[in-house]
Amino acid sequence: MATVKGDVHDIGKNIVGVVLRCNHFEVIDLGVMVPGDKILDTAIEQNVDVIGLSGLITPSLEEMRLVAAEMKRRNMDLPLMIGGATTSPTHTALRIEPEYQNGVFWVKDASRAVGVARKLVDGAARATFHQETAANYEQLRVRRAAGSSRQAPVTLEAARRNAFQVDWDAYKPVPPAEPGLTVFENFPLAELVPFIDWTPFFQSWELSGRFPEILDDPEKGPTARSLYEDARNMLDRIVKENWLEARATVGLFPAAACGDDVLVYSDESRERVRERLCFLRQQKAKAEGKANLCLADFVAPSDHELEDHIGLFAVTAGLGIEPHVDALEVANDDYGSILLKALADRLAEALAEAIHCRVRRATWGYAADETLANDALIHEAYKGIRPAPGYPACPEHSEKRKLFDLLQAEENSRMTLTGGYAMLPAASVSGYYFAHPQSHYFVVGEILEDQVADYAQRKGLSVEDIQRLLPANTG
């Protein structure tokens, strides 16, 4: 098992590994950011029965495809299991399985991994399972080729004509109280605890349900309460003993929309463009009165006299985690290691929430009178949004490079990007701030070749490069 090259996320993979070991499988875990050749060479050297690939971010899907293609080139006959948040049966059918016909098996979660693995190590069961799975993939490809019964997407030109309309003449942007870069060093961990959203924590352990209701669930409650108690005990140690360091960088810059992009200016004179942030627009056919949204719609256009701004952020709560993870793994405490990483992720998200709160109320100050309680903040009941590259409103990850450069994130937040645009430390979050009161989250969804080509031209990349960077259900 391995997390593929360019990707640093391993909580899900590690949970799968623990579950498999508990069911008498020997698991060789190669870790994170593992090149394809190392995965395959190790599989051959160790004479394994199954190869497992994991990945969380969209570029990891291309790495999985490359590994499958290399397995075919090497004439390998091992079954290939894949899993992770961005993987799907559709993507597997369209992009990965066609590269390797000796068995590619998408696994939804750890609870299904054991059943799949057992079939794959049994010759007769594997053959039958392979035939069934291949037939299901073929059906997915046929349905995809036939198209959806829903109304077809519209052209990019038509989508742009139906852009979200803001009455800019009636809007008065609030200039940032603290423009430029603001760095928060060693943010107090104790201040983050009230901002933790525990629901995703339980989801990472495949316990679906909202917190705190899940603690009283008739079936999941006992497990959830035990996990929560362990998590709170470890969280207390993390805070009291300063296991982790939290840092954040915020940038508030003069900006203007230019089509589907946002121009970031060097200074308030707005004479020189420092960077062009590229966004994608919905092409789904919309009912009358519903717009085809793009994040650039929420920033005042460059041909308007308004002087608007955009915010950027890069935060991490994972600095210093390595020695503690190493100590737990040396003690063969896989559970503790996964727990620590999951809590670091929650603290990073809590830091993003806490910093956004401070930005709205003070650093930018466009909601200076906001008085929401923490539970309302967790549920985003406030003005403005903070979408992140790789998420539904901006699903393409390579824009992180521009964001990191503008924030000088390597120096200020001590964060780095891998070649696949994953952030290090893994417990990190980065994205944008939009202040307009009508800004809201949305899903870009399916886009057509005309937008892929247009987006590639705007970014100075090839169409093939963009297709590799986009999720299967986007481009």
C-alpha positions as CSV (number, residue, x, y, z in Angstrom):
1,M,0.0,0.0,0.0
2,A,1.1,3.5,-0.7
3,T,-0.1,7.1,-1.1
4,V,0.9,8.0,-4.6
5,K,3.6,10.5,-5.7
6,G,2.8,14.1,-4.9
7,D,0.2,13.3,-2.2
8,V,0.8,13.5,1.5
9,H,-2.5,12.3,2.9
10,D,-2.5,8.9,4.6
11,I,-5.2,8.8,7.3
12,G,-7.6,6.8,5.2
13,K,-4.8,4.5,4.0
14,N,-3.6,3.9,7.5
15,I,-7.1,3.0,8.7
16,V,-7.4,0.5,5.8
17,G,-4.0,-0.9,6.8
18,V,-5.0,-1.4,10.4
19,V,-8.3,-3.0,9.4
20,L,-6.5,-5.4,7.0
21,R,-3.9,-6.3,9.6
22,C,-6.6,-7.0,12.1
23,N,-8.0,-9.5,9.6
24,H,-4.7,-11.4,9.2
25,F,-3.3,-9.6,6.1
26,E,0.3,-8.7,6.0
27,V,0.5,-5.0,4.9
28,I,3.7,-3.4,3.5
29,D,3.0,0.3,3.9
30,L,5.4,2.4,1.8
31,G,4.1,5.7,3.2
32,V,3.3,8.9,1.3
33,M,4.5,10.5,-1.9
34,V,5.7,7.2,-3.3
35,P,6.8,7.0,-7.0
36,G,5.1,4.4,-9.1
37,D,8.3,2.6,-9.9
38,K,9.0,2.1,-6.2
39,I,5.5,0.8,-5.6
40,L,5.8,-1.8,-8.4
41,D,9.4,-2.7,-7.7
42,T,8.5,-3.4,-4.1
43,A,5.4,-5.4,-5.1
44,I,7.6,-7.7,-7.2
45,E,10.4,-8.0,-4.7
46,Q,8.1,-8.9,-1.9
47,N,5.9,-11.2,-4.0
48,V,2.7,-9.5,-2.8
49,D,-0.8,-10.6,-3.7
50,V,-2.4,-7.1,-4.1
51,I,-1.3,-3.6,-4.7
52,G,-3.2,-0.8,-3.0
53,L,-3.0,2.9,-4.1
54,S,-4.4,5.8,-2.1
55,G,-4.8,9.5,-2.8
56,L,-6.8,12.5,-1.6
57,I,-6.2,15.3,-4.1
58,T,-7.2,15.4,-7.8
59,P,-3.7,15.1,-9.3
60,S,-3.3,11.8,-7.5
61,L,-5.8,10.3,-9.9
62,E,-3.4,10.9,-12.7
63,E,-0.7,9.2,-10.7
64,M,-2.9,6.2,-10.2
65,R,-3.6,6.0,-14.0
66,L,0.2,6.1,-14.7
67,V,0.8,3.3,-12.2
68,A,-1.9,1.2,-13.9
69,A,-0.4,1.9,-17.3
70,E,3.1,0.9,-16.1
71,M,1.6,-2.3,-14.7
72,K,0.4,-3.1,-18.2
73,R,3.7,-2.2,-19.7
74,R,5.5,-4.6,-17.3
75,N,3.0,-7.4,-18.1
76,M,2.0,-7.6,-14.4
77,D,-0.9,-9.8,-13.3
78,L,-1.5,-8.4,-9.8
79,P,-4.9,-6.9,-8.8
80,L,-4.9,-3.2,-8.2
81,M,-7.0,-1.7,-5.4
82,I,-7.5,2.1,-5.4
83,G,-9.2,4.4,-2.9
84,G,-9.3,7.9,-1.5
85,A,-11.7,10.9,-1.4
86,T,-11.3,11.9,-5.0
87,T,-11.6,8.4,-6.5
88,S,-14.9,7.1,-7.8
89,P,-16.2,4.2,-9.8
90,T,-16.8,6.6,-12.7
91,H,-13.3,7.9,-12.8
92,T,-11.9,4.3,-12.4
93,A,-14.0,3.1,-15.3
94,L,-13.1,6.0,-17.6
95,R,-9.5,6.7,-16.8
96,I,-7.8,3.8,-14.9
97,E,-9.3,0.5,-15.7
98,P,-8.8,1.0,-19.5
99,E,-5.0,1.2,-18.8
100,Y,-4.8,-2.2,-17.1
101,Q,-7.1,-5.1,-17.8
102,N,-5.9,-7.5,-15.2
103,G,-8.1,-6.1,-12.5
104,V,-8.6,-2.6,-11.1
105,F,-10.9,-2.5,-8.0
106,W,-12.3,0.8,-6.6
107,V,-12.8,0.5,-2.8
108,K,-15.2,2.9,-1.3
109,D,-13.9,2.8,2.3
110,A,-12.0,0.7,4.9
111,S,-15.1,-1.3,5.8
112,R,-15.1,-2.8,2.3
113,A,-11.4,-3.3,2.0
114,V,-11.3,-6.6,3.8
115,G,-14.0,-8.2,1.7
116,V,-12.4,-7.0,-1.5
117,A,-9.0,-8.2,-0.5
118,R,-10.3,-11.6,0.5
119,K,-11.7,-12.1,-3.0
120,L,-8.5,-10.9,-4.6
121,V,-6.3,-13.5,-2.8
122,D,-8.6,-16.4,-3.8
123,G,-8.0,-17.4,-7.4
124,A,-11.5,-18.5,-8.3
125,A,-13.2,-15.7,-6.4
126,R,-10.9,-13.2,-8.0
127,A,-11.7,-14.3,-11.5
128,T,-15.5,-14.0,-10.9
129,F,-15.1,-10.7,-9.0
130,H,-12.9,-9.4,-11.9
131,Q,-15.5,-10.3,-14.5
132,E,-18.3,-8.7,-12.5
133,T,-16.3,-5.5,-11.8
134,A,-15.1,-5.2,-15.4
135,A,-18.7,-5.5,-16.6
136,N,-19.8,-2.8,-14.2
137,Y,-17.1,-0.5,-15.5
138,E,-18.2,-1.2,-19.1
139,Q,-21.8,-0.3,-18.2
140,L,-20.5,3.0,-16.7
141,R,-18.6,3.8,-19.8
142,V,-21.6,3.0,-22.0
143,R,-23.9,5.2,-19.9
144,R,-21.3,8.0,-20.0
145,A,-21.0,7.8,-23.8
146,A,-24.8,7.8,-24.2
147,G,-25.0,11.0,-22.2
148,S,-27.3,12.0,-19.4
149,S,-31.0,12.3,-19.7
150,R,-30.7,15.7,-18.0
151,Q,-30.5,18.8,-20.1
152,A,-27.1,19.2,-21.8
153,P,-24.6,21.7,-20.6
154,V,-24.4,25.0,-22.3
155,T,-21.5,26.6,-24.1
156,L,-19.0,28.7,-22.3
157,E,-20.2,31.7,-24.2
158,A,-23.8,31.1,-23.1
159,A,-22.7,30.4,-19.5
160,R,-20.9,33.8,-19.4
161,R,-23.9,35.6,-20.7
162,N,-25.8,34.1,-17.8
163,A,-23.2,35.1,-15.2
164,F,-24.3,36.1,-11.6
165,Q,-25.4,39.7,-11.7
166,V,-24.4,42.0,-8.9
167,D,-25.6,45.6,-8.6
168,W,-22.2,47.1,-8.3
169,D,-23.6,50.6,-8.3
170,A,-25.3,49.8,-5.0
171,Y,-22.3,48.2,-3.4
172,K,-19.6,49.9,-1.4
173,P,-16.6,47.6,-0.8
174,V,-14.9,47.9,2.6
175,P,-11.2,48.5,2.3
176,P,-9.0,46.3,4.4
177,A,-8.1,47.7,7.8
178,E,-4.7,45.9,7.5
179,P,-3.9,45.5,3.8
180,G,-1.1,43.3,2.5
181,L,0.4,40.4,4.5
182,T,-0.4,39.6,8.1
183,V,1.4,36.6,9.7
184,F,0.1,34.9,12.8
185,E,3.0,33.0,14.5
186,N,2.5,30.2,17.0
187,F,-1.3,30.8,17.2
188,P,-2.4,29.5,20.7
189,L,-3.8,26.0,20.3
190,A,-6.1,26.4,23.2
191,E,-8.0,29.2,21.3
192,L,-8.6,26.7,18.5
193,V,-10.4,24.0,20.5
194,P,-13.8,25.8,20.6
195,F,-13.7,26.2,16.8
196,I,-13.3,22.4,16.1
197,D,-16.0,20.9,14.0
198,W,-16.1,17.3,15.3
199,T,-18.4,15.9,12.6
200,P,-15.7,15.5,9.9
201,F,-13.5,13.9,12.6
202,F,-15.9,11.1,13.0
203,Q,-16.3,10.8,9.2
204,S,-12.6,10.3,8.9
205,W,-13.1,7.2,11.0
206,E,-16.1,6.2,8.8
207,L,-18.6,7.0,11.5
208,S,-21.2,9.0,9.6
209,G,-23.5,11.3,11.6
210,R,-23.6,14.8,13.0
211,F,-21.8,15.7,16.3
212,P,-22.9,15.6,19.1
213,E,-26.0,13.5,18.1
214,I,-23.7,10.7,16.9
215,L,-22.6,10.1,20.6
216,D,-26.2,9.0,21.4
217,D,-26.7,6.9,18.2
218,P,-28.1,3.5,19.1
219,E,-25.6,1.7,16.9
220,K,-22.7,4.0,16.6
221,G,-22.9,5.7,19.9
222,P,-20.7,3.4,22.0
223,T,-17.9,3.5,19.4
224,A,-18.3,7.2,18.9
225,R,-18.1,8.0,22.6
226,S,-15.0,5.9,23.1
227,L,-13.3,7.5,20.1
228,Y,-14.3,11.0,21.3
229,E,-13.0,10.3,24.8
230,D,-9.6,9.2,23.4
231,A,-9.5,12.2,21.1
232,R,-10.3,14.7,23.9
233,N,-7.6,13.1,26.1
234,M,-5.0,13.3,23.3
235,L,-6.2,16.9,22.4
236,D,-5.5,17.9,26.0
237,R,-2.0,16.6,25.8
238,I,-1.4,18.3,22.4
239,V,-2.5,21.7,23.9
240,K,-0.8,21.4,27.3
241,E,2.5,20.0,26.0
242,N,2.6,22.1,22.8
243,W,3.0,19.1,20.5
244,L,2.0,21.2,17.5
245,E,2.7,24.7,16.2
246,A,0.0,26.6,14.4
247,R,0.9,29.4,11.9
248,A,-1.2,31.4,9.5
249,T,-0.6,34.0,6.7
250,V,-3.3,36.3,5.4
251,G,-3.0,38.5,2.3
252,L,-5.5,41.2,1.5
253,F,-4.9,42.6,-2.0
254,P,-6.5,45.1,-4.4
255,A,-8.3,43.2,-7.0
256,A,-10.8,43.3,-9.9
257,A,-12.6,40.7,-11.9
258,C,-11.6,40.3,-15.6
259,G,-14.0,37.8,-17.2
260,D,-13.7,34.6,-15.2
261,D,-10.4,35.6,-13.7
262,V,-9.5,37.9,-10.8
263,L,-6.6,40.3,-11.3
264,V,-4.5,40.9,-8.2
265,Y,-2.7,44.3,-8.3
266,S,0.7,45.2,-6.9
267,D,-0.6,48.1,-4.9
268,E,-3.6,50.4,-4.5
269,S,-2.6,52.5,-7.6
270,R,-3.9,49.4,-9.6
271,E,-1.5,50.2,-12.4
272,R,0.3,46.9,-12.5
273,V,-1.2,43.4,-12.3
274,R,0.8,41.2,-10.0
275,E,-1.1,37.9,-10.6
276,R,-4.1,36.5,-12.5
277,L,-6.2,34.0,-10.5
278,C,-8.0,31.7,-12.9
279,F,-11.4,30.3,-12.0
280,L,-13.9,28.0,-13.7
281,R,-17.6,28.7,-14.5
282,Q,-20.6,26.4,-14.2
283,Q,-21.9,25.2,-17.6
284,K,-24.9,23.3,-16.3
285,A,-28.1,24.3,-18.0
286,K,-30.0,26.5,-15.5
287,A,-33.6,27.3,-14.9
288,E,-34.7,30.8,-15.7
289,G,-33.4,33.2,-13.1
290,K,-30.5,30.9,-12.0
291,A,-27.0,32.0,-12.9
292,N,-24.0,30.0,-14.1
293,L,-21.7,30.9,-11.3
294,C,-18.0,31.6,-11.2
295,L,-16.0,32.9,-8.2
296,A,-14.9,35.9,-10.2
297,D,-18.5,37.1,-10.2
298,F,-18.2,38.1,-6.6
299,V,-15.4,40.7,-7.2
300,A,-16.1,44.1,-8.8
301,P,-15.1,44.1,-12.5
302,S,-12.1,45.9,-13.8
303,D,-14.2,48.2,-15.9
304,H,-16.1,49.6,-12.9
305,E,-14.8,52.4,-10.7
306,L,-15.2,50.4,-7.5
307,E,-11.9,49.5,-5.7
308,D,-12.5,46.0,-4.5
309,H,-10.2,43.4,-2.8
310,I,-9.6,39.7,-2.5
311,G,-8.2,37.8,0.4
312,L,-5.9,34.8,0.5
313,F,-4.8,32.5,3.3
314,A,-2.5,29.6,4.1
315,V,-2.8,28.0,7.6
316,T,-1.3,25.0,9.2
317,A,-1.5,23.2,12.5
318,G,0.8,20.4,11.6
319,L,4.2,21.9,12.4
320,G,6.2,19.7,14.8
321,I,4.0,16.6,14.4
322,E,6.7,14.3,13.0
323,P,8.5,13.3,16.3
324,H,5.2,12.6,18.0
325,V,4.0,10.4,15.1
326,D,7.3,8.7,15.0
327,A,7.2,7.9,18.7
328,L,3.7,6.4,18.4
329,E,4.7,4.3,15.4
330,V,7.8,3.1,17.2
331,A,5.6,2.0,20.0
332,N,3.4,0.2,17.4
333,D,0.5,2.5,18.4
334,D,-1.1,2.8,14.9
335,Y,-4.3,3.9,16.5
336,G,-2.6,6.8,18.3
337,S,-0.7,7.8,15.2
338,I,-3.9,8.0,13.2
339,L,-5.7,9.8,16.0
340,L,-2.9,12.5,16.2
341,K,-3.0,13.1,12.5
342,A,-6.8,13.3,12.5
343,L,-6.7,15.8,15.3
344,A,-4.1,17.9,13.6
345,D,-6.4,18.1,10.5
346,R,-9.2,19.3,12.8
347,L,-7.0,21.9,14.4
348,A,-5.9,23.1,10.9
349,E,-9.6,23.5,9.9
350,A,-10.3,25.2,13.3
351,L,-7.4,27.6,12.6
352,A,-8.9,28.4,9.2
353,E,-12.2,29.2,10.9
354,A,-10.6,31.3,13.7
355,I,-8.5,33.3,11.3
356,H,-11.4,33.9,8.9
357,C,-13.3,35.2,11.9
358,R,-10.5,37.6,12.8
359,V,-10.2,38.7,9.2
360,R,-13.9,39.5,8.9
361,R,-14.0,41.4,12.2
362,A,-10.7,43.1,12.2
363,T,-7.9,42.4,9.7
364,W,-10.3,43.2,6.7
365,G,-13.1,44.4,9.0
366,Y,-16.0,44.1,6.5
367,A,-18.1,42.5,9.3
368,A,-16.7,44.4,12.2
369,D,-20.0,44.2,14.1
370,E,-20.3,40.4,13.8
371,T,-21.2,38.7,17.1
372,L,-21.8,35.1,16.1
373,A,-21.2,32.3,18.5
374,N,-18.7,29.6,17.7
375,D,-21.3,27.0,16.7
376,A,-22.7,29.4,14.2
377,L,-19.2,30.1,12.9
378,I,-18.7,26.3,12.4
379,H,-21.8,26.2,10.3
380,E,-20.7,29.3,8.3
381,A,-23.6,31.5,9.2
382,Y,-21.6,34.7,8.4
383,K,-21.0,37.1,5.5
384,G,-18.4,36.0,2.9
385,I,-16.9,32.7,1.9
386,R,-13.4,31.0,1.9
387,P,-13.3,28.5,-1.0
388,A,-10.2,26.4,-1.4
389,P,-8.5,25.1,-4.6
390,G,-9.5,21.5,-5.1
391,Y,-13.0,22.0,-3.7
392,P,-16.2,22.2,-5.7
393,A,-16.2,25.9,-6.5
394,C,-12.6,25.9,-7.7
395,P,-11.7,22.2,-8.3
396,E,-8.3,22.7,-10.0
397,H,-5.3,22.5,-7.6
398,S,-2.5,24.2,-9.5
399,E,-3.8,27.6,-8.6
400,K,-2.3,27.0,-5.2
401,R,1.1,27.8,-6.6
402,K,0.0,31.4,-7.2
403,L,-1.6,31.6,-3.8
404,F,1.5,30.4,-2.1
405,D,3.7,32.9,-4.0
406,L,1.5,35.8,-3.2
407,L,1.5,34.9,0.5
408,Q,5.1,33.9,0.6
409,A,3.7,30.8,2.4
410,E,6.9,28.9,2.5
411,E,8.6,31.5,4.6
412,N,5.6,32.9,6.5
413,S,3.5,29.8,7.2
414,R,6.4,27.3,6.8
415,M,4.2,25.4,4.3
416,T,5.3,23.8,1.0
417,L,3.7,22.3,-2.0
418,T,4.5,19.0,-3.5
419,G,4.8,18.5,-7.3
420,G,1.2,17.3,-7.1
421,Y,0.0,20.4,-5.3
422,A,-0.5,18.7,-1.9
423,M,0.4,20.9,1.1
424,L,3.0,20.0,3.6
425,P,2.4,19.7,6.5
426,A,-0.6,17.6,5.6
427,A,-2.7,19.4,8.3
428,S,-2.9,22.6,6.3
429,V,-5.6,24.6,4.5
430,S,-5.3,27.4,1.9
431,G,-7.8,29.4,-0.1
432,Y,-9.5,32.7,-0.9
433,Y,-11.6,35.2,1.0
434,F,-14.6,36.8,-0.8
435,A,-16.3,39.5,1.1
436,H,-19.3,40.4,-1.0
437,P,-22.5,39.6,1.0
438,Q,-24.0,37.7,-2.0
439,S,-21.0,35.4,-2.3
440,H,-21.8,31.8,-1.7
441,Y,-20.5,28.3,-2.3
442,F,-21.5,26.3,-5.3
443,V,-20.3,23.3,-7.4
444,V,-18.7,23.9,-10.8
445,G,-19.7,20.4,-12.0
446,E,-19.3,19.3,-15.6
447,I,-17.6,21.6,-18.0
448,L,-17.2,21.2,-21.7
449,E,-14.2,21.2,-24.0
450,D,-14.6,24.8,-24.9
451,Q,-14.0,25.9,-21.3
452,V,-11.1,23.4,-20.9
453,A,-9.4,25.0,-23.9
454,D,-10.1,28.5,-22.7
455,Y,-8.9,27.8,-19.2
456,A,-5.7,26.2,-20.6
457,Q,-5.0,29.3,-22.7
458,R,-5.6,31.6,-19.7
459,K,-3.2,29.6,-17.6
460,G,-0.6,29.1,-20.3
461,L,-0.9,25.3,-20.2
462,S,-1.8,22.6,-22.7
463,V,-5.3,21.2,-22.8
464,E,-3.8,17.8,-21.9
465,D,-2.3,19.3,-18.8
466,I,-5.6,20.8,-17.7
467,Q,-7.4,17.6,-18.3
468,R,-5.0,15.8,-16.0
469,L,-5.6,18.4,-13.3
470,L,-9.4,18.3,-13.4
471,P,-11.6,15.7,-11.8
472,A,-13.3,13.3,-14.2
473,N,-16.7,14.7,-13.6
474,T,-15.5,18.3,-14.2
475,G,-13.5,18.2,-17.5
